[in-house]
Amino acid sequence: MASLSNPGKVAAASVTATGLVTAEAASIFIEPGRFQVQVGGGATATWKVVRTTDDVASSPTWNDIEDALGTVSNSADRTVVGFEAEGAYYNVNVTAYTSGTLTSRIAQARRPV
C-alpha cells in the first residue's frame, strides 16, 4: 500500500469481527489538513471510514465518510486520502464480517515548522 511520508500521528489496529477497529476512546484525532486511511489484511468484510466531532469518551455519534467518488462502503483493501476541515476523530467501522483479519492504519503527516 502507498504510505503517507513522515506521519506525525498514526493509529493502527486489526479486528476479526464487526464494530470499530480501534476502541472508541482510542480513535485518532485528525487536525485540519490532509490524512490517509489504509485498510487491508485480505479479510472478507465490509467497512466504512467514520468521523465524529463528539467526545469519544462519551458515546459519540459516528458519521459515515464518502470518498471522492461518493463511495461509503468498501469490501476490498484500499487506501483513501482525505482532507479534514475543522478537526475530528476518525475510525474504521466493520459493518459485515465473514473471515480473515482486517487491518487499518490512519495517519496524518507532520506539519512543517
SESEPA-984311 format. One line per field, with one value per residue: residue number from 1; residue in three letters; x, y negated, z negated of N, C-alpha, C, O in turn. Coordinates in steps of 0.02 Angstrom, whole numbers, always signed. Atoms other than C-alpha are relative to their C-alpha. Last residue first. Layout:
# residues N
i <- NUM/...
aa <- ALA/...
nX <- X/...
nY <- Y/...
nZ <- Z/...
caX <- X/...
caY <- Y/...
caZ <- Z/...
cX <- X/...
cY <- Y/...
cZ <- Z/...
oX <- X/...
oY <- Y/...
oZ <- Z/...
//
This chain:
# residues 113
i <- 113/112/111/110/109/108/107/106/105/104/103/102/101/100/99/98/97/96/95/94/93/92/91/90/89/88/87/86/85/84/83/82/81/80/79/78/77/76/75/74/73/72/71/70/69/68/67/66/65/64/63/62/61/60/59/58/57/56/55/54/53/52/51/50/49/48/47/46/45/44/43/42/41/40/39/38/37/36/35/34/33/32/31/30/29/28/27/26/25/24/23/22/21/20/19/18/17/16/15/14/13/12/11/10/9/8/7/6/5/4/3/2/1
aa <- VAL/PRO/ARG/ARG/ALA/GLN/ALA/ILE/ARG/SER/THR/LEU/THR/GLY/SER/THR/TYR/ALA/THR/VAL/ASN/VAL/ASN/TYR/TYR/ALA/GLY/GLU/ALA/GLU/PHE/GLY/VAL/VAL/THR/ARG/ASP/ALA/SER/ASN/SER/VAL/THR/GLY/LEU/ALA/ASP/GLU/ILE/ASP/ASN/TRP/THR/PRO/SER/SER/ALA/VAL/ASP/ASP/THR/THR/ARG/VAL/VAL/LYS/TRP/THR/ALA/THR/ALA/GLY/GLY/GLY/VAL/GLN/VAL/GLN/PHE/ARG/GLY/PRO/GLU/ILE/PHE/ILE/SER/ALA/ALA/GLU/ALA/THR/VAL/LEU/GLY/THR/ALA/THR/VAL/SER/ALA/ALA/ALA/VAL/LYS/GLY/PRO/ASN/SER/LEU/SER/ALA/MET
nX <- -8/-65/+2/-22/-69/+0/-60/+21/-51/+9/-45/+0/-15/-64/-61/+6/-63/+15/+73/+13/+54/+26/-7/+12/-24/+49/-26/+4/+6/+43/-17/+53/-31/+41/-29/+4/-57/-67/-9/-54/-18/+1/+4/+65/+46/+9/-63/-4/-36/-36/+28/-48/+37/+10/+46/+70/+7/+0/-49/+21/-28/+42/-26/+49/-36/+11/-21/+21/+37/+63/+60/+31/+0/-25/+33/-17/+26/+6/-12/+3/-52/+14/+2/-31/+23/-52/+4/-67/-37/+29/+48/-35/-64/-56/-9/+30/+72/+28/+62/+30/+32/+2/+39/+18/+48/-7/+61/-12/-69/-9/-1/-36/+41
nY <- +50/+32/+66/+56/+24/+70/+41/+69/+48/+69/+46/+65/+55/+34/-36/-71/-38/-71/-9/-61/-40/-43/-70/-47/-67/-49/-42/+33/+72/+18/+66/+48/+62/+59/+59/+66/+38/-19/-70/-31/-68/-2/-67/-10/-29/+47/+17/-18/+46/-31/+14/-8/-18/+47/-28/+6/-34/-72/-27/-10/+58/+34/+62/+40/+49/+71/+51/+65/+45/+3/-27/-53/-63/-59/-59/-61/-60/-60/-61/-64/-16/+23/+73/+27/+68/+51/+26/+4/+52/+66/+15/+25/-34/+45/+54/+65/+2/-60/-25/-52/-54/-63/-48/-63/-37/+28/+10/+38/+8/+72/+25/+64/+59
nZ <- +53/+0/-32/+43/-7/-22/+12/-14/+20/-21/+33/-32/+45/-9/+20/-13/+6/-14/+3/-39/+27/-53/+14/-55/+13/+21/+54/+65/+1/+56/+27/+11/+23/-12/+31/-31/+27/-24/+17/-37/+20/+73/+29/+31/-50/-56/-33/-71/-43/-56/-66/-56/-60/-55/-49/+22/+65/-11/+46/+69/+36/+49/+28/+38/+40/-16/+48/-27/+44/-35/+32/-38/+37/-37/+26/-37/+32/-41/+37/-37/-48/-67/-2/-60/-15/-13/-69/-28/+36/-9/+54/+59/+0/-11/+48/-18/+15/-31/+30/-41/+38/-38/+38/-31/+41/+67/+39/+61/+23/+10/+69/+2/+0
caX <- +380/+309/+154/+178/+79/-82/-106/-247/-196/-318/-306/-444/-408/-488/-670/-852/-875/-1006/-1012/-827/-808/-643/-600/-582/-595/-618/-528/-603/-576/-511/-444/-442/-333/-409/-305/-395/-406/-578/-756/-793/-948/-957/-912/-952/-806/-701/-727/-884/-873/-1000/-1046/-1012/-1117/-1010/-1036/-947/-759/-753/-807/-908/-831/-857/-794/-815/-721/-827/-802/-866/-776/-688/-519/-367/-264/-300/-366/-263/-332/-236/-237/-230/-266/-363/-313/-356/-393/-365/-493/-432/-595/-693/-578/-491/-569/-746/-877/-892/-768/-587/-501/-334/-256/-152/-167/-33/+3/+154/+174/+334/+276/+95/+101/+54/+0
caY <- -1206/-1095/-999/-816/-700/-620/-433/-306/-123/+21/+209/+334/+512/+659/+714/+664/+487/+353/+173/+150/-31/-120/-268/-457/-595/-773/-934/-1076/-1046/-867/-820/-641/-507/-333/-175/-12/+174/+227/+227/+42/-53/-244/-277/-452/-453/-573/-461/-468/-471/-387/-483/-419/-486/-486/-377/-488/-453/-495/-675/-723/-788/-619/-527/-356/-263/-116/+73/+232/+395/+545/+505/+479/+384/+212/+40/-118/-287/-445/-624/-800/-954/-1012/-903/-718/-647/-458/-344/-272/-308/-210/-59/-43/+67/+9/+145/+313/+454/+507/+340/+255/+94/-56/-237/-356/-539/-635/-534/-568/-506/-450/-272/-179/+0
caZ <- -567/-430/-481/-517/-406/-467/-479/-496/-482/-470/-472/-434/-486/-398/-388/-366/-432/-397/-460/-504/-562/-532/-646/-641/-771/-709/-664/-561/-375/-366/-195/-135/-60/-49/-31/+5/-27/+32/-36/-45/-97/-77/+104/+169/+292/+187/+34/-71/-262/-375/-533/-709/-855/-1011/-1165/-1294/-1288/-1102/-1138/-984/-822/-740/-586/-506/-368/-313/-307/-227/-265/-189/-261/-149/-276/-209/-256/-236/-290/-245/-308/-237/-341/-494/-641/-644/-816/-817/-899/-1065/-1159/-1027/-1030/-860/-726/-766/-752/-664/-700/-667/-701/-672/-733/-680/-734/-671/-703/-636/-477/-378/-208/-192/-129/+28/+0
cX <- +18/+4/+71/-5/+14/+72/-11/+60/-25/+57/-12/+47/+3/+10/+62/+62/-14/+67/-22/-75/-12/-52/-23/+10/-20/+35/-54/+33/+4/+0/-50/+27/-55/+37/-43/+38/+4/+53/+68/+6/+54/+24/+2/-9/-70/-48/-15/+69/+0/+32/+43/-36/+50/-44/-15/-50/-73/-6/-2/+59/-20/+36/-49/+34/-54/+48/-13/+15/-20/-46/-59/-62/-34/-7/+22/-36/+18/-26/-11/+15/-11/+59/-16/-10/+41/-33/+49/+0/+71/+42/-22/-53/+41/+65/+59/+12/-28/-75/-22/-61/-25/-31/-5/-41/-17/-45/+15/-63/+2/+70/+11/-1/+44
cY <- -67/-53/-29/-65/-55/-24/-71/-44/-69/-42/-70/-46/-64/-56/-43/+37/+74/+37/+71/+16/+60/+45/+38/+72/+46/+67/+47/+38/-31/-77/-16/-66/-51/-60/-60/-52/-66/-40/+26/+73/+28/+69/-5/+68/+11/+26/-47/-16/+27/-53/+33/-12/+1/+27/-47/+23/+2/+40/+77/+24/+3/-61/-27/-57/-42/-41/-70/-52/-63/-40/-2/+31/+57/+62/+59/+59/+59/+58/+60/+58/+69/+14/-23/-76/-26/-68/-57/-24/-8/-55/-73/-15/-21/+39/-43/-50/-67/+5/+63/+28/+53/+53/+62/+41/+64/+35/-28/-10/-42/-9/-75/-26/-62
cZ <- +28/-55/-1/+39/-50/+0/+24/-18/+21/-28/+25/-39/+40/-51/+11/-24/+12/+0/+16/-9/+46/-33/+62/-24/+57/-15/-25/-58/-70/-6/-54/-25/-7/-28/+20/-38/+37/-36/+24/-21/+45/-24/-75/-31/-29/+53/+59/+25/+72/+43/+54/+65/+57/+55/+58/+54/-22/-65/+5/-42/-73/-28/-52/-36/-34/-42/+25/-53/+38/-46/+48/-31/+36/-42/+43/-33/+45/-42/+46/-46/+30/+47/+71/-1/+59/+16/+8/+73/+26/-33/+6/-53/-60/-5/+18/-56/+24/-16/+38/-37/+48/-45/+42/-49/+37/-49/-69/-42/-63/-27/+0/-71/+0
oX <- +27/-45/+107/+6/-31/+109/-48/+86/-40/+86/-30/+41/+40/-32/+60/+57/-62/+116/-77/-98/-28/-38/-47/+49/-75/+92/-107/+43/+31/+53/-110/+86/-96/+59/-56/+47/-4/+39/+80/-8/+52/+71/+44/-65/-113/-76/-73/+100/+15/+3/+105/-91/+82/-55/-71/-95/-89/-17/-53/+111/-3/+98/-109/+94/-102/+65/-23/+1/+8/-76/-62/-82/-27/-51/+20/-32/+1/-6/-37/+55/-62/+117/-11/-66/+102/-80/+63/+52/+104/+56/+19/-107/+71/+73/+91/+27/+9/-100/-7/-67/-24/-17/-29/-25/-29/-28/+64/-80/-36/+87/+41/-44/+99
oY <- -115/-85/-19/-67/-92/-13/-84/-39/-80/-27/-81/-51/-69/-65/-95/+85/+101/+12/+90/+29/+51/+75/+8/+85/+40/+77/+24/+9/-86/-108/-16/-74/-59/-59/-71/-46/-68/-91/+86/+90/+19/+73/-39/+85/+38/-14/-66/-65/+86/-107/+29/+14/-49/+88/-70/-16/+32/+101/+107/+45/-42/-61/-20/-55/-64/-22/-81/-41/-78/-13/-44/+85/+114/+67/+55/+67/+59/+66/+53/+53/+101/+0/+17/-100/-28/-71/-94/-21/-58/-106/-117/-40/+22/+81/-33/-32/-109/+60/+72/+21/+44/+56/+59/+45/+64/+41/-8/-67/-91/+21/-104/-7/-62
oZ <- -9/-71/-49/+99/-70/-48/+72/-73/+80/-80/+83/-100/+89/-95/+44/-63/-15/+27/-2/-64/+104/-85/+110/-70/+84/+3/-46/-111/-78/-8/-43/-38/+38/-86/+79/-99/+98/-67/+24/-78/+106/-63/-104/-52/+6/+92/+68/+4/+83/+53/+52/+75/+71/+61/+66/+72/-74/-63/-9/-15/-112/-33/-45/-50/-2/-98/+85/-112/+90/-92/+93/-11/+17/-85/+104/-94/+104/-100/+101/-93/+20/+30/+118/-2/+57/+55/-39/+106/+11/-2/+21/-36/-93/-48/+70/-113/+48/-27/+97/-98/+109/-104/+99/-108/+98/-108/-101/-59/-70/-78/+45/-111/-27
//
